[in-house]
């Protein structure tokens, strides 16, 4: 069975946000047959990205900190599922938990604080 990873970012009009999802796509390419990025508020949208995926199983990772409207309504609706797991368009879809509470994120926050303290 072939697997794909669909990374869902919020999206931004800022040119500084354009390199984040491609970084993660490149990082995960060796772990899945397909790795695709899409956005909630810019193109490509979830529906379009999902149509491009040929894999039978799709793991959808919302790159969001916590559950909210997007993880409970927007993303499942765009995927055509009603819960964190379902079938749509001939694919088995797993909607993963958002980033949430993690010691790894705490470490990143501490790193950012350290960077700011070193800035003249």
MOPAC internal coordinates of N, CA, C and O (Angstrom, degrees):
PM7 1SCF
backbone

  N    0.0000 0     0.00 0     0.00 0    0    0    0
  C    1.4576 1     0.00 0     0.00 0    1    0    0
  C    1.5338 1   108.09 1     0.00 0    2    1    0
  O    1.2310 1   120.57 1   -47.10 1    3    2    1
  N    1.3014 1   116.51 1   132.90 1    3    2    1
  C    1.4678 1   120.23 1  -178.75 1    5    3    2
  C    1.5261 1   110.47 1   -89.59 1    6    5    3
  O    1.2310 1   121.57 1   -35.67 1    7    6    5
  N    1.3360 1   114.59 1   144.33 1    7    6    5
  C    1.4588 1   122.06 1  -177.59 1    9    7    6
  C    1.5245 1   110.94 1  -119.80 1   10    9    7
  O    1.2310 1   121.66 1   -34.50 1   11   10    9
  N    1.3293 1   114.42 1   145.50 1   11   10    9
  C    1.4589 1   121.29 1   175.21 1   13   11   10
  C    1.5193 1   108.99 1  -130.30 1   14   13   11
  O    1.2310 1   121.02 1   -27.38 1   15   14   13
  N    1.3155 1   115.66 1   152.62 1   15   14   13
  C    1.4604 1   122.98 1   173.01 1   17   15   14
  C    1.5170 1   107.20 1  -114.17 1   18   17   15
  O    1.2310 1   121.18 1   -55.01 1   19   18   17
  N    1.3287 1   115.35 1   124.99 1   19   18   17
  C    1.4608 1   121.80 1   176.62 1   21   19   18
  C    1.5220 1   107.10 1  -111.41 1   22   21   19
  O    1.2310 1   120.57 1   -68.34 1   23   22   21
  N    1.3125 1   116.52 1   111.66 1   23   22   21
  C    1.4671 1   122.78 1   179.99 1   25   23   22
  C    1.5191 1   108.84 1   -92.47 1   26   25   23
  O    1.2310 1   120.53 1   -54.53 1   27   26   25
  N    1.3385 1   116.60 1   125.47 1   27   26   25
  C    1.4557 1   121.49 1  -177.06 1   29   27   26
  C    1.5214 1   109.54 1  -112.42 1   30   29   27
  O    1.2310 1   120.85 1   -66.90 1   31   30   29
  N    1.3158 1   115.98 1   113.10 1   31   30   29
  C    1.4569 1   121.62 1   175.02 1   33   31   30
  C    1.5150 1   110.27 1  -100.37 1   34   33   31
  O    1.2310 1   120.67 1   -17.12 1   35   34   33
  N    1.3051 1   116.32 1   162.88 1   35   34   33
  C    1.4645 1   120.33 1   179.27 1   37   35   34
  C    1.5177 1   110.78 1   -69.57 1   38   37   35
  O    1.2310 1   120.94 1   135.97 1   39   38   37
  N    1.3195 1   115.80 1   -44.03 1   39   38   37
  C    1.4563 1   120.66 1  -177.00 1   41   39   38
  C    1.5104 1   110.94 1    99.45 1   42   41   39
  O    1.2310 1   120.97 1   -28.09 1   43   42   41
  N    1.3149 1   115.74 1   151.91 1   43   42   41
  C    1.4563 1   121.83 1  -178.08 1   45   43   42
  C    1.5190 1   109.21 1  -158.97 1   46   45   43
  O    1.2310 1   120.79 1   -29.72 1   47   46   45
  N    1.2949 1   116.09 1   150.28 1   47   46   45
  C    1.4730 1   120.05 1   174.66 1   49   47   46
  C    1.5254 1   111.07 1   -82.15 1   50   49   47
  O    1.2310 1   120.54 1   170.48 1   51   50   49
  N    1.3141 1   116.58 1    -9.52 1   51   50   49
  C    1.4613 1   121.12 1  -177.68 1   53   51   50
  C    1.5203 1   111.43 1   -71.91 1   54   53   51
  O    1.2310 1   120.78 1   -46.47 1   55   54   53
  N    1.3084 1   116.11 1   133.53 1   55   54   53
  C    1.4687 1   120.62 1   177.13 1   57   55   54
  C    1.5248 1   111.40 1   -65.20 1   58   57   55
  O    1.2310 1   119.72 1   159.35 1   59   58   57
  N    1.3210 1   118.15 1   -20.65 1   59   58   57
  C    1.4581 1   121.60 1  -178.32 1   61   59   58
  C    1.5271 1   112.38 1   -76.71 1   62   61   59
  O    1.2310 1   120.06 1   168.38 1   63   62   61
  N    1.3126 1   117.50 1   -11.62 1   63   62   61
  C    1.4662 1   121.11 1  -178.94 1   65   63   62
  C    1.5240 1   111.94 1   -92.73 1   66   65   63
  O    1.2310 1   119.61 1   171.33 1   67   66   65
  N    1.3179 1   118.34 1    -8.67 1   67   66   65
  C    1.4588 1   121.77 1  -172.16 1   69   67   66
  C    1.5233 1   115.46 1   -68.87 1   70   69   67
  O    1.2310 1   119.48 1   160.89 1   71   70   69
  N    1.3146 1   118.61 1   -19.11 1   71   70   69
  C    1.4602 1   119.11 1  -175.28 1   73   71   70
  C    1.5261 1   114.20 1   -97.79 1   74   73   71
  O    1.2310 1   119.44 1   177.67 1   75   74   73
  N    1.3194 1   118.68 1    -2.33 1   75   74   73
  C    1.4685 1   120.78 1  -174.81 1   77   75   74
  C    1.5294 1   111.71 1   -73.69 1   78   77   75
  O    1.2310 1   119.48 1   122.58 1   79   78   77
  N    1.3186 1   118.60 1   -57.42 1   79   78   77
  C    1.4651 1   119.63 1  -178.66 1   81   79   78
  C    1.5279 1   112.95 1   -62.85 1   82   81   79
  O    1.2310 1   118.88 1   138.64 1   83   82   81
  N    1.3338 1   119.75 1   -41.36 1   83   82   81
  C    1.4684 1   118.13 1   176.57 1   85   83   82
  C    1.5373 1   112.73 1   -58.51 1   86   85   83
  O    1.2310 1   120.22 1   146.99 1   87   86   85
  N    1.3324 1   117.18 1   -33.01 1   87   86   85
  C    1.4709 1   120.64 1   176.60 1   89   87   86
  C    1.5233 1   110.26 1   -60.40 1   90   89   87
  O    1.2310 1   120.35 1   132.87 1   91   90   89
  N    1.3423 1   116.95 1   -47.13 1   91   90   89
  C    1.4594 1   120.78 1  -179.43 1   93   91   90
  C    1.5278 1   112.08 1   -70.01 1   94   93   91
  O    1.2310 1   120.07 1   145.01 1   95   94   93
  N    1.3153 1   117.47 1   -34.99 1   95   94   93
  C    1.4621 1   120.41 1   175.76 1   97   95   94
  C    1.5265 1   109.23 1   -58.78 1   98   97   95
  O    1.2310 1   120.20 1   130.16 1   99   98   97
  N    1.3155 1   117.22 1   -49.84 1   99   98   97
  C    1.4642 1   120.98 1   179.55 1  101   99   98
  C    1.5304 1   111.39 1   -61.10 1  102  101   99
  O    1.2310 1   120.34 1   139.38 1  103  102  101
  N    1.3218 1   116.96 1   -40.62 1  103  102  101
  C    1.4608 1   121.95 1  -177.66 1  105  103  102
  C    1.5288 1   111.51 1   -61.47 1  106  105  103
  O    1.2310 1   119.66 1   139.14 1  107  106  105
  N    1.3301 1   118.25 1   -40.86 1  107  106  105
  C    1.4607 1   121.98 1  -174.03 1  109  107  106
  C    1.5289 1   114.23 1   -93.87 1  110  109  107
  O    1.2310 1   119.54 1   179.65 1  111  110  109
  N    1.3161 1   118.49 1    -0.35 1  111  110  109
  C    1.4665 1   120.88 1  -176.01 1  113  111  110
  C    1.5226 1   113.40 1   -57.24 1  114  113  111
  O    1.2310 1   119.39 1   146.06 1  115  114  113
  N    1.2990 1   118.77 1   -33.94 1  115  114  113
  C    1.4598 1   120.85 1  -179.70 1  117  115  114
  C    1.5114 1   114.17 1   -76.12 1  118  117  115
  O    1.2310 1   120.03 1   167.20 1  119  118  117
  N    1.3214 1   117.55 1   -12.80 1  119  118  117
  C    1.4575 1   121.28 1  -176.26 1  121  119  118
  C    1.5270 1   114.29 1   -96.17 1  122  121  119
  O    1.2310 1   119.92 1   164.88 1  123  122  121
  N    1.3235 1   117.75 1   -15.12 1  123  122  121
  C    1.4605 1   122.77 1  -176.42 1  125  123  122
  C    1.5250 1   109.79 1  -137.23 1  126  125  123
  O    1.2310 1   120.99 1   -24.94 1  127  126  125
  N    1.3339 1   115.71 1   155.06 1  127  126  125
  C    1.4608 1   119.15 1   175.16 1  129  127  126
  C    1.5219 1   111.00 1   -66.49 1  130  129  127
  O    1.2310 1   120.86 1   146.57 1  131  130  129
  N    1.3327 1   115.96 1   -33.43 1  131  130  129
  C    1.4593 1   121.40 1   178.35 1  133  131  130
  C    1.5210 1   109.16 1  -137.07 1  134  133  131
  O    1.2310 1   120.86 1   -40.37 1  135  134  133
  N    1.3251 1   115.97 1   139.63 1  135  134  133
  C    1.4636 1   121.73 1   172.03 1  137  135  134
  C    1.5226 1   106.58 1  -132.22 1  138  137  135
  O    1.2310 1   121.41 1   -58.16 1  139  138  137
  N    1.3292 1   114.91 1   121.84 1  139  138  137
  C    1.4597 1   120.77 1  -174.36 1  141  139  138
  C    1.5230 1   108.88 1  -128.99 1  142  141  139
  O    1.2310 1   120.65 1   -37.51 1  143  142  141
  N    1.3156 1   116.35 1   142.49 1  143  142  141
  C    1.4650 1   121.63 1   177.12 1  145  143  142
  C    1.5210 1   109.82 1  -111.40 1  146  145  143
  O    1.2310 1   121.35 1   -33.30 1  147  146  145
  N    1.3340 1   115.03 1   146.70 1  147  146  145
  C    1.4546 1   120.65 1   175.67 1  149  147  146
  C    1.5278 1   108.06 1  -151.68 1  150  149  147
  O    1.2310 1   121.41 1    -2.72 1  151  150  149
  N    1.3348 1   114.90 1   177.28 1  151  150  149
  C    1.4593 1   119.83 1  -173.63 1  153  151  150
  C    1.5277 1   111.49 1  -135.93 1  154  153  151
  O    1.2310 1   121.79 1   -21.14 1  155  154  153
  N    1.3076 1   114.18 1   158.86 1  155  154  153
  C    1.4626 1   120.99 1   174.45 1  157  155  154
  C    1.5204 1   111.24 1   -81.23 1  158  157  155
  O    1.2310 1   120.47 1   144.24 1  159  158  157
  N    1.3347 1   116.70 1   -35.76 1  159  158  157
  C    1.4611 1   119.36 1  -171.39 1  161  159  158
  C    1.5236 1   114.32 1  -126.66 1  162  161  159
  O    1.2310 1   120.53 1  -153.42 1  163  162  161
  N    1.3251 1   116.60 1    26.58 1  163  162  161
  C    1.4622 1   121.47 1   172.26 1  165  163  162
  C    1.5157 1   107.67 1  -162.63 1  166  165  163
  O    1.2310 1   120.69 1    -7.16 1  167  166  165
  N    1.2950 1   116.29 1   172.84 1  167  166  165
  C    1.4618 1   121.57 1  -179.86 1  169  167  166
  C    1.5196 1   109.94 1   -85.07 1  170  169  167
  O    1.2310 1   119.48 1   -32.21 1  171  170  169
  N    1.3171 1   118.59 1   147.79 1  171  170  169
  C    1.4548 1   126.53 1    -3.76 1  173  171  170
  C    1.5292 1   111.04 1   -76.70 1  174  173  171
  O    1.2310 1   121.10 1   -35.87 1  175  174  173
  N    1.3103 1   115.51 1   144.13 1  175  174  173
  C    1.4669 1   120.78 1   179.43 1  177  175  174
  C    1.5334 1   109.39 1   -83.91 1  178  177  175
  O    1.2310 1   121.03 1   -10.35 1  179  178  177
  N    1.3053 1   115.64 1   169.65 1  179  178  177
  C    1.4707 1   121.21 1  -177.16 1  181  179  178
  C    1.5279 1   111.04 1   -58.58 1  182  181  179
  O    1.2310 1   120.36 1   131.98 1  183  182  181
  N    1.3269 1   116.91 1   -48.02 1  183  182  181
  C    1.4624 1   119.77 1  -177.42 1  185  183  182
  C    1.5260 1   111.99 1   -58.39 1  186  185  183
  O    1.2310 1   120.38 1   134.92 1  187  186  185
  N    1.3267 1   116.88 1   -45.08 1  187  186  185
  C    1.4680 1   120.41 1  -179.70 1  189  187  186
  C    1.5210 1   111.23 1   -65.31 1  190  189  187
  O    1.2310 1   120.24 1   136.57 1  191  190  189
  N    1.3271 1   117.14 1   -43.43 1  191  190  189
  C    1.4617 1   120.86 1  -179.75 1  193  191  190
  C    1.5277 1   110.87 1   -64.11 1  194  193  191
  O    1.2310 1   120.55 1   138.13 1  195  194  193
  N    1.3230 1   116.56 1   -41.87 1  195  194  193
  C    1.4626 1   120.63 1  -179.73 1  197  195  194
  C    1.5296 1   111.15 1   -63.42 1  198  197  195
  O    1.2310 1   120.19 1   143.47 1  199  198  197
  N    1.3208 1   117.23 1   -36.53 1  199  198  197
  C    1.4695 1   120.52 1   178.06 1  201  199  198
  C    1.5286 1   111.44 1   -64.25 1  202  201  199
  O    1.2310 1   120.09 1   150.75 1  203  202  201
  N    1.3280 1   117.43 1   -29.25 1  203  202  201
  C    1.4684 1   121.05 1   179.63 1  205  203  202
  C    1.5202 1   112.92 1   -74.57 1  206  205  203
  O    1.2310 1   120.43 1   155.76 1  207  206  205
  N    1.3226 1   116.78 1   -24.24 1  207  206  205
  C    1.4613 1   121.37 1  -176.01 1  209  207  206
  C    1.5227 1   109.95 1   -72.35 1  210  209  207
  O    1.2310 1   121.24 1   -50.14 1  211  210  209
  N    1.3226 1   115.22 1   129.86 1  211  210  209
  C    1.4590 1   121.06 1   178.96 1  213  211  210
  C    1.5258 1   112.21 1   -98.49 1  214  213  211
  O    1.2310 1   120.21 1   162.22 1  215  214  213
  N    1.3215 1   117.19 1   -17.78 1  215  214  213
  C    1.4678 1   121.67 1  -176.54 1  217  215  214
  C    1.5213 1   111.34 1   -61.61 1  218  217  215
  O    1.2310 1   121.27 1   -24.45 1  219  218  217
  N    1.3193 1   115.17 1   155.55 1  219  218  217
  C    1.4604 1   121.38 1  -179.84 1  221  219  218
  C    1.5206 1   112.38 1   -82.16 1  222  221  219
  O    1.2310 1   120.61 1   149.56 1  223  222  221
  N    1.3298 1   116.45 1   -30.44 1  223  222  221
  C    1.4694 1   120.88 1   177.19 1  225  223  222
  C    1.5137 1   108.68 1  -118.14 1  226  225  223
  O    1.2310 1   121.18 1   -45.68 1  227  226  225
  N    1.3361 1   115.36 1   134.32 1  227  226  225
  C    1.4676 1   120.65 1  -178.36 1  229  227  226
  C    1.5200 1   108.78 1  -125.80 1  230  229  227
  O    1.2310 1   121.24 1   -57.71 1  231  230  229
  N    1.3175 1   115.23 1   122.29 1  231  230  229
  C    1.4552 1   122.12 1   175.72 1  233  231  230
  C    1.5308 1   106.95 1   -98.97 1  234  233  231
  O    1.2310 1   120.80 1   -61.14 1  235  234  233
  N    1.3152 1   116.08 1   118.86 1  235  234  233
  C    1.4607 1   121.69 1  -173.89 1  237  235  234
  C    1.5231 1   108.58 1  -105.72 1  238  237  235
  O    1.2310 1   120.59 1   -61.92 1  239  238  237
  N    1.3417 1   116.47 1   118.08 1  239  238  237
  C    1.4645 1   122.16 1  -178.22 1  241  239  238
  C    1.5208 1   110.49 1  -110.22 1  242  241  239
  O    1.2310 1   120.47 1   -73.42 1  243  242  241
  N    1.3493 1   116.71 1   106.58 1  243  242  241
  C    1.4659 1   118.82 1   174.74 1  245  243  242
  C    1.5277 1   109.24 1   -76.22 1  246  245  243
  O    1.2310 1   120.54 1   -61.29 1  247  246  245
  N    1.3077 1   116.58 1   118.71 1  247  246  245
  C    1.4666 1   120.47 1   179.00 1  249  247  246
  C    1.5268 1   108.83 1   -83.35 1  250  249  247
  O    1.2310 1   121.84 1  -114.49 1  251  250  249
  N    1.3121 1   114.09 1    65.51 1  251  250  249
  C    1.4611 1   123.90 1  -179.27 1  253  251  250
  C    1.5272 1   107.30 1  -128.84 1  254  253  251
  O    1.2310 1   120.45 1   -26.72 1  255  254  253
  N    1.3191 1   116.74 1   153.28 1  255  254  253
  C    1.4634 1   120.55 1  -176.65 1  257  255  254
  C    1.5228 1   112.75 1   -73.41 1  258  257  255
  O    1.2310 1   119.65 1   135.39 1  259  258  257
  N    1.3185 1   118.27 1   -44.61 1  259  258  257
  C    1.4614 1   120.63 1  -172.04 1  261  259  258
  C    1.5193 1   111.13 1  -139.26 1  262  261  259
  O    1.2310 1   121.60 1   -14.83 1  263  262  261
  N    1.3284 1   114.55 1   165.17 1  263  262  261
  C    1.4547 1   119.66 1   173.72 1  265  263  262
  C    1.5240 1   110.13 1   -66.13 1  266  265  263
  O    1.2310 1   121.44 1   -35.43 1  267  266  265
  N    1.2925 1   114.86 1   144.57 1  267  266  265
  C    1.4551 1   122.31 1   177.04 1  269  267  266
  C    1.5126 1   107.84 1  -168.70 1  270  269  267
  O    1.2310 1   120.87 1    18.74 1  271  270  269
  N    1.3062 1   115.93 1  -161.26 1  271  270  269
  C    1.4565 1   121.75 1  -176.69 1  273  271  270
  C    1.5313 1   111.48 1   -55.41 1  274  273  271
  O    1.2310 1   120.51 1   136.64 1  275  274  273
  N    1.3291 1   116.64 1   -43.36 1  275  274  273
  C    1.4678 1   119.41 1  -177.14 1  277  275  274
  C    1.5243 1   112.02 1   -64.37 1  278  277  275
  O    1.2310 1   120.04 1   137.07 1  279  278  277
  N    1.3457 1   117.53 1   -42.93 1  279  278  277
  C    1.4687 1   118.91 1  -177.55 1  281  279  278
  C    1.5183 1   112.85 1   -76.80 1  282  281  279
  O    1.2310 1   120.43 1   155.31 1  283  282  281
  N    1.3235 1   116.79 1   -24.69 1  283  282  281
  C    1.4686 1   119.42 1  -177.17 1  285  283  282
  C    1.5349 1   113.17 1   -97.89 1  286  285  283
  O    1.2310 1   120.03 1   156.53 1  287  286  285
  N    1.3463 1   117.56 1   -23.47 1  287  286  285
  C    1.4696 1   120.13 1  -175.58 1  289  287  286
  C    1.5307 1   111.95 1  -125.58 1  290  289  287
  O    1.2310 1   120.51 1   119.04 1  291  290  289
  N    1.3202 1   116.63 1   -60.96 1  291  290  289
  C    1.4654 1   120.97 1  -172.49 1  293  291  290
  C    1.5238 1   112.68 1   -58.95 1  294  293  291
  O    1.2310 1   120.46 1   126.61 1  295  294  293
  N    1.3173 1   116.72 1   -53.39 1  295  294  293
  C    1.4713 1   119.94 1  -175.42 1  297  295  294
  C    1.5296 1   111.54 1   -67.82 1  298  297  295
  O    1.2310 1   118.95 1   128.93 1  299  298  297
  N    1.3503 1   119.60 1   -51.07 1  299  298  297
  C    1.4694 1   117.46 1   178.01 1  301  299  298
  C    1.5299 1   112.70 1   -57.53 1  302  301  299
  O    1.2310 1   120.30 1   140.46 1  303  302  301
  N    1.3247 1   117.02 1   -39.54 1  303  302  301
  C    1.4592 1   120.17 1   178.46 1  305  303  302
  C    1.5139 1   112.34 1   -61.45 1  306  305  303
  O    1.2310 1   120.51 1   136.65 1  307  306  305
  N    1.3208 1   116.64 1   -43.35 1  307  306  305
  C    1.4648 1   120.85 1   179.36 1  309  307  306
  C    1.5262 1   111.42 1   -67.35 1  310  309  307
  O    1.2310 1   120.57 1   149.23 1  311  310  309
  N    1.3341 1   116.51 1   -30.77 1  311  310  309
  C    1.4633 1   120.79 1   179.26 1  313  311  310
  C    1.5303 1   112.10 1   -80.77 1  314  313  311
  O    1.2310 1   120.58 1   162.02 1  315  314  313
  N    1.3279 1   116.49 1   -17.98 1  315  314  313
  C    1.4504 1   120.65 1  -177.76 1  317  315  314
  C    1.5136 1   113.54 1    81.02 1  318  317  315
  O    1.2310 1   120.47 1  -153.92 1  319  318  317
  N    1.3409 1   116.70 1    26.08 1  319  318  317
  C    1.4667 1   121.10 1   177.27 1  321  319  318
  C    1.5236 1   109.02 1  -122.36 1  322  321  319
  O    1.2310 1   120.54 1   -18.53 1  323  322  321
  N    1.3138 1   116.56 1   161.47 1  323  322  321
  C    1.4636 1   120.30 1  -178.12 1  325  323  322
  C    1.5204 1   113.18 1  -104.95 1  326  325  323
  O    1.2310 1   119.85 1   167.95 1  327  326  325
  N    1.3103 1   117.89 1   -12.05 1  327  326  325
  C    1.4696 1   121.46 1  -178.23 1  329  327  326
  C    1.5216 1   108.20 1  -141.09 1  330  329  327
  O    1.2310 1   120.52 1    17.37 1  331  330  329
  N    1.3114 1   116.61 1  -162.63 1  331  330  329
  C    1.4628 1   120.22 1  -177.63 1  333  331  330
  C    1.5245 1   113.08 1   -77.84 1  334  333  331
  O    1.2310 1   120.23 1   174.34 1  335  334  333
  N    1.3123 1   117.16 1    -5.66 1  335  334  333
  C    1.4616 1   120.70 1   179.10 1  337  335  334
  C    1.5253 1   108.06 1  -146.49 1  338  337  335
  O    1.2310 1   121.31 1   -43.05 1  339  338  337
  N    1.3151 1   115.10 1   136.95 1  339  338  337
  C    1.4500 1   118.39 1   178.24 1  341  339  338
  C    1.5096 1   111.44 1  -175.98 1  342  341  339
  O    1.2310 1   121.03 1     3.00 1  343  342  341
  N    1.3069 1   115.64 1  -177.00 1  343  342  341
  C    1.4570 1   122.60 1   179.61 1  345  343  342
  C    1.5201 1   108.55 1  -121.05 1  346  345  343
  O    1.2310 1   121.15 1   -45.33 1  347  346  345
  N    1.3182 1   115.41 1   134.67 1  347  346  345
  C    1.4643 1   120.68 1   178.20 1  349  347  346
  C    1.5204 1   108.66 1  -154.53 1  350  349  347
  O    1.2310 1   120.60 1   -40.88 1  351  350  349
  N    1.2946 1   116.45 1   139.12 1  351  350  349
  C    1.4565 1   120.58 1   177.62 1  353  351  350
  C    1.5117 1   113.57 1    56.70 1  354  353  351
  O    1.2310 1   120.08 1  -148.69 1  355  354  353
  N    1.3279 1   117.45 1    31.31 1  355  354  353
  C    1.4598 1   120.96 1   179.95 1  357  355  354
  C    1.5153 1   114.61 1    77.23 1  358  357  355
  O    1.2310 1   120.73 1  -168.92 1  359  358  357
  N    1.3356 1   116.22 1    11.08 1  359  358  357
  C    1.4630 1   120.64 1  -178.76 1  361  359  358
  C    1.5243 1   110.48 1  -120.24 1  362  361  359
  O    1.2310 1   121.05 1   -34.00 1  363  362  361
  N    1.3230 1   115.60 1   146.00 1  363  362  361
  C    1.4568 1   120.27 1   171.63 1  365  363  362
  C    1.5219 1   106.77 1   -89.09 1  366  365  363
  O    1.2310 1   120.47 1   -53.82 1  367  366  365
  N    1.3240 1   116.71 1   126.18 1  367  366  365
  C    1.4582 1   121.37 1  -173.03 1  369  367  366
  C    1.5238 1   110.07 1  -118.70 1  370  369  367
  O    1.2310 1   121.64 1   -48.64 1  371  370  369
  N    1.3271 1   114.46 1   131.36 1  371  370  369
  C    1.4583 1   122.38 1   176.29 1  373  371  370
  C    1.5218 1   108.02 1  -117.01 1  374  373  371
  O    1.2310 1   120.22 1   -67.13 1  375  374  373
  N    1.3154 1   117.18 1   112.87 1  375  374  373
  C    1.4621 1   121.48 1   176.14 1  377  375  374
  C    1.5263 1   107.26 1   -89.44 1  378  377  375
  O    1.2310 1   120.56 1   -68.20 1  379  378  377
  N    1.3191 1   116.53 1   111.80 1  379  378  377
  C    1.4570 1   122.11 1  -176.43 1  381  379  378
  C    1.5161 1   111.49 1   -78.18 1  382  381  379
  O    1.2310 1   120.78 1   -18.97 1  383  382  381
  N    1.3149 1   116.12 1   161.03 1  383  382  381
  C    1.4558 1   121.95 1   177.39 1  385  383  382
  C    1.5338 1   109.73 1   -65.70 1  386  385  383
  O    1.2310 1   119.51 1   -31.26 1  387  386  385
  N    1.3333 1   118.55 1   148.74 1  387  386  385
  C    1.4728 1   119.70 1   174.01 1  389  387  386
  C    1.5277 1   109.48 1   -65.64 1  390  389  387
  O    1.2310 1   120.47 1    -4.20 1  391  390  389
  N    1.3002 1   116.72 1   175.80 1  391  390  389
  C    1.4680 1   121.16 1  -174.60 1  393  391  390
  C    1.5219 1   112.62 1   -57.05 1  394  393  391
  O    1.2310 1   119.79 1   136.32 1  395  394  393
  N    1.3162 1   118.01 1   -43.68 1  395  394  393
  C    1.4615 1   121.72 1   173.10 1  397  395  394
  C    1.5156 1   114.93 1    63.02 1  398  397  395
  O    1.2310 1   121.93 1    21.95 1  399  398  397
  N    1.3175 1   113.90 1  -158.05 1  399  398  397
  C    1.4641 1   120.87 1  -179.65 1  401  399  398
  C    1.5236 1   109.14 1   -79.96 1  402  401  399
  O    1.2310 1   120.85 1   -51.60 1  403  402  401
  N    1.3128 1   115.98 1   128.40 1  403  402  401
  C    1.4500 1   119.76 1  -177.74 1  405  403  402
  C    1.5217 1   109.99 1  -156.06 1  406  405  403
  O    1.2310 1   121.14 1   -41.06 1  407  406  405
  N    1.3048 1   115.42 1   138.94 1  407  406  405
  C    1.4650 1   119.60 1   174.70 1  409  407  406
  C    1.5255 1   110.68 1   -62.24 1  410  409  407
  O    1.2310 1   120.51 1   152.12 1  411  410  409
  N    1.3164 1   116.62 1   -27.88 1  411  410  409
  C    1.4659 1   120.09 1   178.74 1  413  411  410
  C    1.5312 1   110.61 1   -66.66 1  414  413  411
  O    1.2310 1   120.60 1   139.77 1  415  414  413
  N    1.3120 1   116.46 1   -40.23 1  415  414  413
  C    1.4677 1   120.09 1   178.48 1  417  415  414
  C    1.5287 1   110.03 1   -69.41 1  418  417  415
  O    1.2310 1   120.29 1   141.21 1  419  418  417
  N    1.3209 1   117.05 1   -38.79 1  419  418  417
  C    1.4668 1   120.62 1   176.17 1  421  419  418
  C    1.5324 1   109.35 1   -58.66 1  422  421  419
  O    1.2310 1   120.42 1   138.23 1  423  422  421
  N    1.3216 1   116.80 1   -41.77 1  423  422  421
  C    1.4649 1   120.94 1   178.87 1  425  423  422
  C    1.5311 1   110.67 1   -61.89 1  426  425  423
  O    1.2310 1   120.30 1   137.84 1  427  426  425
  N    1.3126 1   117.03 1   -42.16 1  427  426  425
  C    1.4689 1   120.77 1   178.92 1  429  427  426
  C    1.5294 1   110.27 1   -63.62 1  430  429  427
  O    1.2310 1   120.13 1   136.81 1  431  430  429
  N    1.3275 1   117.35 1   -43.19 1  431  430  429
  C    1.4650 1   120.63 1   178.73 1  433  431  430
  C    1.5239 1   109.83 1   -60.25 1  434  433  431
  O    1.2310 1   120.34 1   136.20 1  435  434  433
  N    1.3243 1   116.95 1   -43.80 1  435  434  433
  C    1.4759 1   120.62 1   178.47 1  437  435  434
  C    1.5287 1   111.01 1   -62.60 1  438  437  435
  O    1.2310 1   120.60 1   140.77 1  439  438  437
  N    1.3367 1   116.45 1   -39.23 1  439  438  437
  C    1.4633 1   120.08 1   177.18 1  441  439  438
  C    1.5259 1   110.71 1   -61.97 1  442  441  439
  O    1.2310 1   120.49 1   136.95 1  443  442  441
  N    1.3248 1   116.68 1   -43.05 1  443  442  441
  C    1.4736 1   120.43 1   179.84 1  445  443  442
  C    1.5259 1   110.97 1   -64.04 1  446  445  443
  O    1.2310 1   120.30 1   140.53 1  447  446  445
  N    1.3229 1   117.04 1   -39.47 1  447  446  445
  C    1.4703 1   120.81 1   176.65 1  449  447  446
  C    1.5153 1   110.08 1   -62.73 1  450  449  447
  O    1.2310 1   120.65 1   136.11 1  451  450  449
  N    1.3177 1   116.37 1   -43.89 1  451  450  449
  C    1.4752 1   120.52 1   178.15 1  453  451  450
  C    1.5153 1   111.84 1   -61.69 1  454  453  451
  O    1.2310 1   120.43 1   138.92 1  455  454  453
  N    1.3351 1   116.78 1   -41.08 1  455  454  453
  C    1.4684 1   120.76 1   177.61 1  457  455  454
  C    1.5260 1   110.63 1   -61.60 1  458  457  455
  O    1.2310 1   120.62 1   137.65 1  459  458  457
  N    1.3241 1   116.43 1   -42.35 1  459  458  457
  C    1.4602 1   120.67 1  -179.20 1  461  459  458
  C    1.5250 1   110.75 1   -66.04 1  462  461  459
  O    1.2310 1   120.28 1   141.73 1  463  462  461
  N    1.3088 1   117.06 1   -38.27 1  463  462  461
  C    1.4738 1   120.37 1   179.64 1  465  463  462
  C    1.5131 1   111.58 1   -66.24 1  466  465  463
  O    1.2310 1   120.25 1   150.40 1  467  466  465
  N    1.3307 1   117.13 1   -29.60 1  467  466  465
  C    1.4697 1   120.71 1   179.70 1  469  467  466
  C    1.5159 1   112.99 1   -83.26 1  470  469  467
  O    1.2310 1   120.08 1   169.01 1  471  470  469
  N    1.3199 1   117.44 1   -10.99 1  471  470  469
  C    1.4615 1   121.36 1  -179.81 1  473  471  470
  C    1.5234 1   110.22 1   -74.92 1  474  473  471
  O    1.2310 1   120.49 1   -52.64 1  475  474  473
  N    1.3308 1   116.67 1   127.36 1  475  474  473
  C    1.4778 1   118.59 1  -179.05 1  477  475  474
  C    1.5193 1   112.72 1   -69.58 1  478  477  475
  O    1.2310 1   120.10 1   180.00 1  479  478  477

